[in-house]
Amino acid sequence: MPRIYLDMPLASGQQFNLPEQAARHVQVLRLQPGEPLTLFNGQSGEFEAEVVEMGKRHVTVAVGQHQADERESPLQLTLVQALSAAERMDYTVQKATELGVNCIQVVQSAYCSYKLAQDRVEKRLLHWQGVAESAAEQCGRTRVPQILPPVRLDSWLAQAPAADLKLLLSPTGARQWHELPPQAGSVQVLIGPEGGFSGDEDNMAIAAGYTPLILGPRLFRTETVAPVIAALLQARYGDFQ
């Protein structure tokens, strides 16, 4: 059954025209009046709904019963991801959403090969949010990860919120996977760009409480690290158990 994310209040008994992008999605699926779909807004659970009218430029839906289903992990997982090239960043956002990441903080670091001009930040944020929303629709999540505007790595480290566990992914990490603590309710994971973090950045992260972690003998691309570590953390602390 198609699932549609809407950034708006939802309640049983409503009838309204879908926003343009959502309407286009339904039209592409060729849904007909009377056919069901699911609506959710990231607040709580999801709603049964059905198509009432399919017009050339509009799609009218009726909102039915609320379902209190939640498919969110008990682990509060924040991904602190160094900015990467467009398609790589999209992949990271998509897979992080599928794997239950709650928040994605984009950071600029010394070796980022992709630079984001200030006048393009808002456009990229909207794009990444769209990627996350589409991934949440597909994978059955009832909440969409928060994607925070890019900041400099040192700025993030200076004000990073508390977490039970803070990890710095590093090919020379001092700690291995099996050495992590047996329990954690909140985890922050710091992932570098294609060229990794500089020595000074590694030292800043360690001083800020991040533990260097090595995943194994092979080097991963930056867009591969996020889904790998998210899956491992969900298996250890989240809902993959």
N, C-alpha and C positions, 0 to 999 in steps of 0.2 A: 504494500500500500504506500503511495507517495506520501512523504513527510515534507511539510513546508514550514520554514522558520519565518515568523513575523515579529518585527520589533514594534509591538503595539499591545495594549491590553486585550485580553481574550476572556470571554465568558459564555457559558451555555445560553443558547437562545439568540445570540447575535446573528445578523445577516448583513453582509457587506460585500463590496467589490474588493478583490485582492489588489494590493499594490502592483504597479506595472511589472516589475521583475518577476514576482511570484505568479502573476497572471500568465505571463509569457511561458513560464515553466510548465504550468498546468496545460496550456494550449499545446505546447510541444508534446506532452504526454498524451494528447488527444482524449482527455477525460471528458465524459459526457454527463449531462444533468442526471442526478441520481447516483452517480458513482462516488465512492468514499475516498477520503484522504484524511491525513492527520495534520493538525496544526499545533505548533508549540512556540512559546515566546521566551524560553529560557528562565522563566520565573518559577514554575512548579508544574511538573508533569506535562501532560499533553491533552489535546482535545480531539474527539471524533468530529468529523465534519463531512459535508457532502457538497458537491457542485449543484447549484440551483439553476444557474443560467450561464451559457457559454456564448458570449458575443464576439464580434470581430476584434473589439478593443477593450473588452472587459470580461471578467469572470466573477460571478456572484457565488458566494458560498454561505452555507448555514452552519453555525457552530453547534455541535451536539454535546454529548456527555463528556465531562472531565474525567480523565484517567490519571490517578495519582502516581503512576509509575515513575520511578527515578532510576536512571542507569549510570549514576555518577559514582566514582570510586571514593572510598573513605579517605584515601590518601590525597592530601592537598599538595599538588605537584606544580612547581613554578619552573619554567624553562627560561633561562637567561641565555639567549642565543645571539652570538655575534652576527651582524648583518652579512648576508651572502648574496650572490647574484640572483636575479629575479626568479628564475625557475627553481633554483635550489631553495630559496626562501619559501616559495609556495609549497614545495614538497615537505619542508620542515613543518610548516603550519598545518598542512593537511594531515600528516601522520601524527603529529602531536595531539591534534583534536581527536582522532580516532582512538588514540591510546590513553585518553583520559586526562591530559594535561589541563590544569585549571587556568593558568595564566602564562602568557608569553611576553617576556620583556626583551625587546630588541636593544642591543648595545653596539656602539661603534668602538672599535679597537684599532690598535696601531697597524695591524697587518690585514685589515679588511680591504679586499681588492675592489669591492663595490662601494661607492660613495653615494650617499643620498642627499641631494640638495635640499635645503630647508623648505623651498617652495613646493617640493614634491612630497613632503612628509604626509600631509593629510590624505593625498590621493593614494599613496601606498598603504596607509593604515586602512582606508576603506576597502582597498583591494584585498589585503590580508584578512580583514574581517569577513569579507565575502567568501574567501576560501574556507575559513573556519566554519561559517554558517552552512556552506554546502556539505562539508565533511560531517558536521553534526547531523544534518538531514539524512545523509546516507547511512551513518553508522548507528543511528538510533539514540544518540545522546539527547537529553532534554535540556541541557544547558550548553551554551557556547563559550569557549575560552575567552577571557579578556586579553586583548592584545594592546600593550602599552606603547606609547610613542618612543622612538629611539632616543637613547641618552648615551653620553660618553661612559665608557666602562668605569672610569674612576669616580664619576658622579654616582653611578649605581652602587658601587662598593661603599661609598661614604654614607649612604642612607638605606642600604638594603634592610628590609624587615627581618625580624627574627624567624628562625625555622629550627625544627628539631635536628635537621641534618643539612649541611651545605657541602656540595661536591663540586670540585673543579676537575673536569675531564682532561687528562694529561697523558701523553705517551710515555712520560717518565714518572708517573704517579707513584707515590710511596705506598699507597694502600691498594689492595686487590679486592675484588668484588666480595669474596667470601669473608672478608674481615670487617665488613660493615656491621653496625649494631643490629640486633635482632628486631628492634621495633623503632618505628618513626611515624608520626602522624602528618608531618609536613616536611617537604624536601625541596631545596633549591638546587638546580643543576646549572652550572656555568659551562658553556660550550663555545669554543673559539672559532674563528673564521678558517678559510682554507689554509692559511699560513700559520695557524695556531696563534696563541698569545705570545707576546714578548716576555723575556725574562723578568722585566720590571712589572709587567701586568700579572704574571704568575705570583710574584712576591706580594703584590698588593692584595690579590685575592686570598692568599694564605693568611696574610695579616688581618684580613676582614673575616676570618673564620672558616674559609673554604678548605676542605680536605682534598688534596690531589688524589685522584683515582685513576688507575689504569684498567682498561677493559680486557686487555689481552695482548698477544704478541704482534697483532697486525694493526696497521693504521687505517682509520675510517675517514671517509670524506665527511665534511662538516654536516651535510644533510643526512648522512647515515647515522650519525651519533645520536641524534634526538630520539628516533624511534627505537634504537637499540637500548639506550639507558632507560627510556620510559617503560618499555616492556619489562625490563629487569626489575625496575622499582615497583611496578604494579604486581609482579610475581612475588616480591618480597614483602611489600607493605600494603598493597592495594587489593584489587578485586580479581586478580588472576590466580588466586590461591585455590 
